[in-house]
Amino acid sequence: MSNESIFSSLKKSFYSRFPDCSIFDCEEYNLLKVVLDGLKVRYSSKGHIRTPLFWPLPAHKIWLNLQRRRNPIDPAQTGRLKSIDQKRFWAMDFGGRTMDGKSVFFERIRGLAGAGDMVLLSGKTGPGYFPADFSFEGLPGAMALLPFDEEDTRMRNALRTFEKKLAAAGLLNGTERKDIRIALQLFFDQYRGWKKILELAKPLHVVLIMHYHHEGLLLALRRKGIKITELQHGLIAPEDIFYMMPKSVSAVSSRALFADRILVYGQFWKDRLLQGGEYAEEQIRIIGYYHYEPVTDPAQLPADIQDFTRNKKVWLVCTQTYMDDEYCAHVMRISSLLAKSGAQACILVKPHPHEPLSKYASLAQLENVKLVQASLGALFPVADAHLSICSTTHYDALRYGLRSFALDTEKYKDYLESVIASGVAKLLGPEETPLDYPETGNPALHPAAYYYSPMESSPEKIVQLLEAV
C-alpha cells in the first residue's frame, strides 16, 4: 500500500461506510469496538473458530455441556478469588509484562496506592511473567462454559438480532461478516466468563492496561457498577484503530465500552486524544511516566556488550512486533553502509519484549551488529543514537536526550509521518546512517516533560486518579 498502512486504510474505509455509529447499538451498549476488533484481527484467517452463538439454542447448549467436561473449572483457582474480593483496586495486566520480576505497569503505582488496597491480576503465569496476587489464566474461558441463565439467553438473542441487522445493511462482504461473527462470539464468551467471576468476587475499582479486545470484561464490570480506569501503555497515533477515533464516535462513546477514565504520560498524549471522539476532556488525566524502569549503571551491562561497544559510537535499534522482516532488512542495509564507511560504530538490536531473539538470528552473523536483551534503561545511556520505525521508543529516547531516527518504511508511511510531525525523530533515508547527521541531542520540538511528565508522587493524588469518580 503506497501511502497508508493497512490499519489506516481500514479506519478510513470503516467510517466512510458507517458514519453513524449508532448502527452498532445493542441492548444498552454499543458494539462499535467489537465490530472493529473483528475487522482488525481478521479472525477468519486464524483457523477454524466455532461460533455456536449462531447455532440453534439446543445445539449451543449441547456444545457447552461437552466443553465443560473437557475444560473443568479449577476449584482451587475459584477458591482463591476470596482473597481478592472487595479490594479497592484490581490492577489487571493481560500480558503479565515484567522487568526484574516486577510488573512494568503496576510496580510503582502499587507502591503509592498501597499493596493492601491494590491486588495484581495477570492473564499470564510462569517464567518471564511477574508474580501476580491472582492469575486468571484460563478461568474466564472455563466459566463461560457454565449453563445459560435468563440474562444470557436474552443477550444471546440480542446479539443474533444485531448481527442480522448489520448484515442486512449490505455494507459488509462475506469475509468481514465471518470476522464480525467470531468477534461477537468471543465478546459473548468473555462477558459470560467475567460475569460469573464477578459473582464470586469483585473490586471497587479496576485499573487496566488497554480498553480494546476486552469489551466483554468491560460490559461485565459496567453492569456491576464498577468504575474502570485505563493506563496509557504505549504510542497513541492518529492511525490507531482504537484511539483518536473520529469525533462522530463521541455520540456513542458513553455506551461503546470504553474505560471511564484514561491516564496518560503527558500533555502531548492528552492533546492527541482530544482530537478523537472516544474520551472527553474530563475523562483524560495526566499521571506522568509511571512504568517501572530499574536504574542500571551502564558499567553493570554484561561484559560482552561492554566489550562490543568499547570506543565506538553506539546505534540502538528498537524493534516492534510482527515487523521483524522490515527491521532485519533495515539493519542489514545500515550494517553494510557502516562497514563501507570504516567508522568506529556498532549497532545494538533490542527486540521487543514479546519477540524471541530467534526472529533476528540472521543479524547475529554481522560483525558490527549485536542482539541484546538488556533493559532500555541500561541501553539508552550508552547509545549515541536511537533508530526505529514507528515505535513508542522514539518518545522514550526523549527522556535520555538521545537523537532518534525513523527508518523509512513504505508500508508504515502514515505512522512514520505522524512520528516525524510530532517532532521527536528525523527520517533516515535508505542510503543514510546517523553518520550523516553528526549533531547531538534530540531534535524534539518540545521539552521532554511535554511528552512525559514526572510521575505523580502523592499517594492521595494517585488514588484519586485511579478511582475515576
PEPE-V744935 format. One record per residue. N is the residue number from 1. RES is the residue in three letters. PSI is psi in radians with two decimals (NA if undefined). OMEGA is omega in radians with two decimals (999 if undefined). D_LAST is the distance of its C-alpha to the last C-alpha in whole Angstrom. Layout:
BEGIN
((N,RES,PSI,OMEGA,D_LAST) (N,RES,PSI,OMEGA,D_LAST))
END
This chain:
BEGIN
((1,MET,2.25,-2.88,44) (2,SER,-0.93,-2.99,45) (3,ASN,0.16,3.11,42) (4,GLU,2.63,3.14,39) (5,SER,2.95,3.08,37) (6,ILE,-0.72,-3.09,37) (7,PHE,-0.72,3.11,33) (8,SER,-0.71,3.12,34) (9,SER,-0.75,3.11,36) (10,LEU,-0.77,-3.10,34) (11,LYS,-0.82,-3.13,31) (12,LYS,-0.79,-3.13,34) (13,SER,-0.72,-3.07,36) (14,PHE,-0.88,-3.05,33) (15,TYR,-0.31,3.00,31) (16,SER,-0.54,3.09,35) (17,ARG,-0.60,-3.05,36) (18,PHE,1.20,-3.13,32) (19,PRO,-0.46,3.12,31) (20,ASP,1.83,-3.04,29) (21,CYS,-0.07,3.08,27) (22,SER,-0.22,3.07,26) (23,ILE,-0.33,-3.12,29) (24,PHE,0.14,3.09,27) (25,ASP,2.44,3.11,25) (26,CYS,2.16,-3.00,26) (27,GLU,-2.34,-3.09,25) (28,GLU,0.01,-3.10,21) (29,TYR,3.03,3.14,20) (30,ASN,2.35,-2.99,22) (31,LEU,0.38,3.12,24) (32,LEU,-0.90,-3.06,25) (33,LYS,-0.56,3.11,24) (34,VAL,-0.75,3.10,26) (35,VAL,-0.79,3.10,29) (36,LEU,-0.66,3.11,28) (37,ASP,-0.82,3.14,28) (38,GLY,-0.76,-3.10,31) (39,LEU,-0.60,3.14,33) (40,LYS,-0.86,-3.06,32) (41,VAL,-0.50,-3.11,33) (42,ARG,1.06,-3.03,36) (43,TYR,-0.57,-3.09,36) (44,SER,-0.28,3.10,39) (45,SER,-0.03,-3.06,41) (46,LYS,0.19,-3.05,40) (47,GLY,3.07,-3.05,42) (48,HIS,2.12,3.06,42) (49,ILE,2.09,-3.09,39) (50,ARG,2.58,3.12,39) (51,THR,1.20,-3.14,38) (52,PRO,-0.26,3.03,38) (53,LEU,-0.53,-3.09,36) (54,PHE,0.19,3.00,38) (55,TRP,2.93,2.96,41) (56,PRO,2.56,-3.07,42) (57,LEU,-0.79,3.13,40) (58,PRO,-0.70,3.13,43) (59,ALA,-0.66,3.11,43) (60,HIS,-0.74,-3.14,40) (61,LYS,-0.70,3.11,40) (62,ILE,-0.74,3.13,43) (63,TRP,-0.75,3.11,41) (64,LEU,-0.74,-3.13,38) (65,ASN,-0.76,3.12,41) (66,LEU,-0.73,-3.12,43) (67,GLN,-0.57,3.10,40) (68,ARG,-0.66,-3.14,39) (69,ARG,-0.58,-3.12,42) (70,ARG,-0.43,-3.08,42) (71,ASN,1.20,-3.10,39) (72,PRO,2.64,3.08,38) (73,ILE,2.38,3.11,35) (74,ASP,1.93,-3.10,35) (75,PRO,-0.50,3.11,35) (76,ALA,-0.66,3.14,34) (77,GLN,-0.79,3.11,31) (78,THR,-0.54,3.10,30) (79,GLY,-0.57,-3.13,31) (80,ARG,-0.21,3.11,29) (81,LEU,-0.51,-3.13,25) (82,LYS,-0.56,-3.07,26) (83,SER,-0.27,-3.13,25) (84,ILE,0.09,-3.13,22) (85,ASP,2.40,3.06,20) (86,GLN,0.36,3.02,17) (87,LYS,2.67,-3.11,17) (88,ARG,-0.75,-3.13,13) (89,PHE,2.36,2.82,13) (90,TRP,2.09,3.07,16) (91,ALA,1.95,-2.97,17) (92,MET,2.10,3.09,19) (93,ASP,1.94,-3.04,22) (94,PHE,-0.40,-3.11,24) (95,GLY,-0.21,3.10,27) (96,GLY,0.59,-3.06,27) (97,ARG,2.31,-3.01,28) (98,THR,2.76,3.00,29) (99,MET,2.21,-3.07,31) (100,ASP,0.57,3.13,33) (101,GLY,0.19,-3.13,32) (102,LYS,2.71,3.11,28) (103,SER,2.13,3.12,25) (104,VAL,-0.70,-3.02,25) (105,PHE,-0.45,-2.98,21) (106,PHE,-0.11,-3.09,20) (107,GLU,-0.89,-3.08,23) (108,ARG,-0.69,3.13,22) (109,ILE,-0.76,-3.13,18) (110,ARG,-0.59,3.11,19) (111,GLY,-0.54,3.12,21) (112,LEU,-0.69,-3.12,19) (113,ALA,-0.45,3.12,16) (114,GLY,2.17,-3.11,19) (115,ALA,-0.48,3.12,21) (116,GLY,-0.45,-3.11,21) (117,ASP,-0.37,-3.06,17) (118,MET,2.18,3.05,17) (119,VAL,2.52,-3.11,20) (120,LEU,2.19,3.09,21) (121,LEU,2.37,-3.11,22) (122,SER,2.53,3.07,25) (123,GLY,0.01,-3.14,26) (124,LYS,2.47,3.11,29) (125,THR,2.89,3.08,32) (126,GLY,-3.07,-3.14,35) (127,PRO,2.40,3.13,37) (128,GLY,-0.05,3.12,35) (129,TYR,2.65,-3.11,31) (130,PHE,2.63,3.12,29) (131,PRO,1.87,-3.09,29) (132,ALA,2.76,3.02,26) (133,ASP,-0.52,3.09,25) (134,PHE,2.25,3.06,25) (135,SER,2.16,3.10,27) (136,PHE,0.26,-3.12,26) (137,GLU,2.10,3.10,29) (138,GLY,-0.29,-3.03,31) (139,LEU,-0.83,3.12,29) (140,PRO,-0.68,3.13,27) (141,GLY,-0.71,3.12,31) (142,ALA,-0.71,-3.14,32) (143,MET,-0.49,-3.14,30) (144,ALA,-0.17,3.14,30) (145,LEU,-0.04,3.11,34) (146,LEU,2.76,-3.09,33) (147,PRO,2.68,3.10,35) (148,PHE,2.48,2.88,33) (149,ASP,-3.09,-3.06,32) (150,GLU,-0.70,3.14,32) (151,GLU,-0.73,3.12,28) (152,ASP,-0.74,-3.12,29) (153,THR,-0.72,3.09,32) (154,ARG,-0.77,-3.12,31) (155,MET,-0.70,3.10,28) (156,ARG,-0.81,3.13,32) (157,ASN,-0.70,-3.13,33) (158,ALA,-0.71,3.14,31) (159,LEU,-0.66,3.10,31) (160,ARG,-0.71,3.11,34) (161,THR,-0.71,3.11,34) (162,PHE,-0.80,-3.10,32) (163,GLU,-0.69,3.11,34) (164,LYS,-0.72,3.12,37) (165,LYS,-0.76,-3.12,36) (166,LEU,-0.74,3.13,35) (167,ALA,-0.65,-3.10,38) (168,ALA,-0.34,3.12,40) (169,ALA,-0.30,3.07,38) (170,GLY,0.41,-3.07,41) (171,LEU,0.05,-3.09,39) (172,LEU,2.49,3.01,39) (173,ASN,3.09,-3.05,42) (174,GLY,-0.73,-3.14,43) (175,THR,-0.73,3.12,41) (176,GLU,-0.69,3.14,38) (177,ARG,-0.69,3.09,38) (178,LYS,-0.78,-3.14,39) (179,ASP,-0.71,-3.13,36) (180,ILE,-0.66,3.10,33) (181,ARG,-0.72,3.10,35) (182,ILE,-0.74,3.12,34) (183,ALA,-0.69,3.09,31) (184,LEU,-0.68,3.09,30) (185,GLN,-0.84,-3.13,32) (186,LEU,-0.68,3.09,30) (187,PHE,-0.82,-3.13,26) (188,PHE,-0.80,3.13,28) (189,ASP,-0.76,-3.14,29) (190,GLN,-0.76,3.11,26) (191,TYR,-0.87,-3.09,24) (192,ARG,-0.71,3.13,26) (193,GLY,-0.81,-3.12,26) (194,TRP,-0.52,3.06,23) (195,LYS,-0.78,-3.14,23) (196,LYS,-0.68,3.11,25) (197,ILE,-0.75,-3.11,24) (198,LEU,-0.26,3.01,21) (199,GLU,-0.36,-3.14,23) (200,LEU,-0.54,3.13,24) (201,ALA,2.49,3.09,21) (202,LYS,2.67,3.11,18) (203,PRO,3.09,2.99,15) (204,LEU,-0.59,-3.14,11) (205,HIS,2.69,3.05,10) (206,VAL,2.37,3.02,12) (207,VAL,2.16,-3.09,13) (208,LEU,2.96,-3.00,16) (209,ILE,-0.73,-3.14,18) (210,MET,2.51,-3.05,19) (211,HIS,-0.31,-3.04,18) (212,TYR,2.72,-3.03,21) (213,HIS,0.05,-3.10,24) (214,HIS,0.57,-3.05,21) (215,GLU,-0.60,3.10,21) (216,GLY,-0.76,3.06,22) (217,LEU,-0.81,-3.10,19) (218,LEU,-0.66,3.10,16) (219,LEU,-0.71,3.12,18) (220,ALA,-0.74,3.11,18) (221,LEU,-0.77,-3.10,15) (222,ARG,-0.72,-3.14,14) (223,ARG,-0.31,3.05,16) (224,LYS,0.03,3.12,15) (225,GLY,0.42,-3.10,12) (226,ILE,2.18,-3.14,11) (227,LYS,2.55,-3.02,8) (228,ILE,2.23,3.06,10) (229,THR,2.29,3.10,10) (230,GLU,2.47,3.04,13) (231,LEU,2.29,3.00,15) (232,GLN,2.32,-3.06,18) (233,HIS,0.02,-3.13,21) (234,GLY,-2.72,-3.09,24) (235,LEU,2.42,2.98,26) (236,ILE,2.07,-3.04,24) (237,ALA,2.70,3.13,27) (238,PRO,-0.42,-3.09,28) (239,GLU,-0.19,-3.09,30) (240,ASP,2.51,3.11,27) (241,ILE,-0.69,-2.98,27) (242,PHE,0.13,3.04,23) (243,TYR,2.79,-3.13,22) (244,MET,0.82,3.09,23) (245,MET,2.84,3.11,24) (246,PRO,2.67,-3.14,26) (247,LYS,-0.43,3.13,24) (248,SER,-0.40,-3.14,25) (249,VAL,-0.44,-3.11,22) (250,SER,-0.43,3.14,20) (251,ALA,-0.39,-3.11,21) (252,VAL,0.00,-2.99,20) (253,SER,-0.55,-3.11,17) (254,SER,-0.36,3.13,15) (255,ARG,0.09,-3.07,17) (256,ALA,0.31,2.98,19) (257,LEU,0.83,2.90,17) (258,PHE,2.96,3.02,15) (259,ALA,2.88,3.10,12) (260,ASP,-0.43,-3.11,8) (261,ARG,2.61,3.01,9) (262,ILE,2.36,3.11,12) (263,LEU,2.22,-3.02,13) (264,VAL,2.93,-3.07,17) (265,TYR,-0.61,-3.05,20) (266,GLY,3.14,-3.05,20) (267,GLN,-0.59,3.13,21) (268,PHE,-0.78,-3.08,23) (269,TRP,-0.60,3.06,21) (270,LYS,-0.77,3.12,19) (271,ASP,-0.66,3.11,22) (272,ARG,-0.82,-3.12,23) (273,LEU,-0.58,3.14,20) (274,LEU,-0.26,3.05,20) (275,GLN,-0.25,-3.12,23) (276,GLY,-3.11,-3.06,22) (277,GLY,0.08,-3.03,20) (278,GLU,-0.54,-3.14,18) (279,TYR,2.35,3.06,15) (280,ALA,2.87,-3.05,14) (281,GLU,-0.71,-3.10,14) (282,GLU,-0.22,3.12,11) (283,GLN,-0.15,-3.06,10) (284,ILE,2.07,3.12,12) (285,ARG,2.74,3.14,12) (286,ILE,2.13,3.08,15) (287,ILE,-0.35,-3.05,15) (288,GLY,-3.09,-3.11,19) (289,TYR,1.83,-2.96,22) (290,TYR,-0.09,-3.06,20) (291,HIS,2.54,2.98,23) (292,TYR,2.23,-3.11,26) (293,GLU,1.78,-3.08,29) (294,PRO,2.44,3.08,32) (295,VAL,2.06,-3.07,34) (296,THR,2.21,3.04,37) (297,ASP,2.16,3.12,41) (298,PRO,-0.47,3.12,42) (299,ALA,-0.27,3.13,45) (300,GLN,0.01,3.06,44) (301,LEU,2.63,3.10,44) (302,PRO,2.53,-3.06,46) (303,ALA,-0.60,-3.11,50) (304,ASP,-0.58,3.09,51) (305,ILE,-0.73,3.11,48) (306,GLN,-0.75,3.13,49) (307,ASP,-0.69,-3.08,53) (308,PHE,-0.60,-3.04,52) (309,THR,-0.13,-3.02,50) (310,ARG,2.25,3.09,53) (311,ASN,0.50,3.13,54) (312,LYS,2.69,2.90,52) (313,LYS,2.44,-3.07,50) (314,VAL,2.15,3.07,47) (315,TRP,2.07,-3.09,45) (316,LEU,2.10,3.10,42) (317,VAL,2.10,3.11,41) (318,CYS,2.15,-3.04,38) (319,THR,3.08,3.11,38) (320,GLN,2.66,-3.11,35) (321,THR,2.54,3.08,35) (322,TYR,0.32,3.14,38) (323,MET,0.41,-3.06,39) (324,ASP,-0.63,3.12,42) (325,ASP,-0.78,-3.13,45) (326,GLU,-0.74,-3.12,44) (327,TYR,-0.70,3.11,43) (328,CYS,-0.74,3.13,47) (329,ALA,-0.75,3.14,48) (330,HIS,-0.81,-3.09,47) (331,VAL,-0.72,3.10,48) (332,MET,-0.72,3.14,51) (333,ARG,-0.83,-3.11,52) (334,ILE,-0.64,3.08,51) (335,SER,-0.74,3.13,52) (336,SER,-0.77,3.11,56) (337,LEU,-0.68,-3.14,55) (338,LEU,-0.77,3.14,55) (339,ALA,-0.70,3.14,58) (340,LYS,-0.54,-3.09,60) (341,SER,-0.46,-3.09,59) (342,GLY,0.11,-3.12,60) (343,ALA,2.62,3.08,57) (344,GLN,1.47,-3.13,56) (345,ALA,2.80,3.13,52) (346,CYS,2.89,-3.09,50) (347,ILE,2.17,2.99,48) (348,LEU,2.24,3.13,45) (349,VAL,2.03,-3.13,43) (350,LYS,1.77,3.11,40) (351,PRO,2.68,3.05,39) (352,HIS,2.53,-3.11,35) (353,PRO,-0.45,-3.13,34) (354,HIS,0.22,3.13,34) (355,GLU,2.46,3.02,38) (356,PRO,2.61,3.10,41) (357,LEU,-0.46,-3.07,43) (358,SER,-0.45,3.12,46) (359,LYS,-0.35,-3.09,44) (360,TYR,0.40,-3.09,46) (361,ALA,-0.58,-3.11,49) (362,SER,-0.41,-3.11,51) (363,LEU,-0.35,-3.08,50) (364,ALA,-0.30,-3.13,51) (365,GLN,-0.19,-3.09,55) (366,LEU,2.28,-3.02,54) (367,GLU,-0.53,-3.08,56) (368,ASN,0.30,-3.13,53) (369,VAL,2.43,3.07,50) (370,LYS,2.32,3.05,48) (371,LEU,2.35,-3.08,45) (372,VAL,2.67,3.10,43) (373,GLN,0.18,3.10,40) (374,ALA,2.83,-3.12,39) (375,SER,2.68,3.08,36) (376,LEU,-0.58,3.13,35) (377,GLY,-0.44,3.09,34) (378,ALA,-0.50,-3.05,38) (379,LEU,-0.69,-3.11,39) (380,PHE,-0.75,-3.10,38) (381,PRO,-0.42,-3.11,40) (382,VAL,-0.10,-3.09,43) (383,ALA,2.64,3.04,43) (384,ASP,-0.34,3.10,44) (385,ALA,2.63,3.10,42) (386,HIS,2.41,-3.14,40) (387,LEU,2.37,3.06,40) (388,SER,3.01,3.08,38) (389,ILE,-1.29,-3.13,38) (390,CYS,0.64,-3.09,34) (391,SER,2.73,3.03,32) (392,THR,-0.27,3.12,29) (393,THR,-0.31,3.00,32) (394,HIS,-0.68,-3.13,33) (395,TYR,-0.62,3.09,30) (396,ASP,-0.65,-3.12,30) (397,ALA,-0.47,3.10,34) (398,LEU,-0.70,-3.04,32) (399,ARG,-0.18,3.13,31) (400,TYR,0.15,-3.14,35) (401,GLY,0.57,-3.00,37) (402,LEU,2.42,3.02,38) (403,ARG,2.45,-3.11,40) (404,SER,2.38,-3.12,39) (405,PHE,2.33,3.10,41) (406,ALA,2.17,-3.10,40) (407,LEU,2.09,-3.04,42) (408,ASP,1.98,-3.07,43) (409,THR,1.96,-3.02,43) (410,GLU,-0.70,-3.07,44) (411,LYS,-0.50,-3.08,42) (412,TYR,0.60,-3.04,38) (413,LYS,-0.74,-3.09,40) (414,ASP,-0.65,3.08,36) (415,TYR,-0.74,3.12,34) (416,LEU,-0.78,-3.14,37) (417,GLU,-0.64,3.12,37) (418,SER,-0.78,3.12,33) (419,VAL,-0.80,-3.11,33) (420,ILE,-0.71,3.13,36) (421,ALA,-0.49,3.13,35) (422,SER,-0.23,3.02,32) (423,GLY,0.23,-3.07,34) (424,VAL,-0.17,-3.09,34) (425,ALA,2.77,3.07,37) (426,LYS,2.42,3.14,41) (427,LEU,2.28,3.11,42) (428,LEU,1.99,-3.07,45) (429,GLY,2.97,-3.04,48) (430,PRO,-0.35,3.13,50) (431,GLU,0.31,-3.07,53) (432,GLU,2.73,2.98,51) (433,THR,2.99,3.08,49) (434,PRO,-0.31,3.09,48) (435,LEU,-0.44,3.13,51) (436,ASP,-0.12,-3.12,51) (437,TYR,1.41,-3.01,49) (438,PRO,-0.16,-3.13,50) (439,GLU,2.78,-3.12,47) (440,THR,2.94,3.12,45) (441,GLY,2.73,-3.14,41) (442,ASN,2.36,-3.08,38) (443,PRO,0.42,-3.05,39) (444,ALA,2.58,-3.12,35) (445,LEU,-0.41,-3.06,35) (446,HIS,2.82,3.05,32) (447,PRO,2.68,-3.10,31) (448,ALA,-0.61,-3.09,30) (449,ALA,-0.36,3.08,26) (450,TYR,-0.58,3.13,26) (451,TYR,-0.73,-3.09,25) (452,TYR,1.73,3.06,24) (453,SER,2.71,2.99,22) (454,PRO,2.55,-3.12,23) (455,MET,2.41,3.03,20) (456,GLU,2.24,-3.02,18) (457,SER,-0.09,-3.13,20) (458,SER,2.14,3.10,18) (459,PRO,-0.70,-3.12,16) (460,GLU,-0.75,-3.13,14) (461,LYS,-0.61,3.08,13) (462,ILE,-0.79,3.14,13) (463,VAL,-0.74,3.11,11) (464,GLN,-0.69,3.12,8) (465,LEU,-0.72,-3.06,8) (466,LEU,-0.48,-3.01,9) (467,GLU,-0.30,3.05,6) (468,ALA,0.76,3.11,4) (469,VAL,NA,999,0))
END
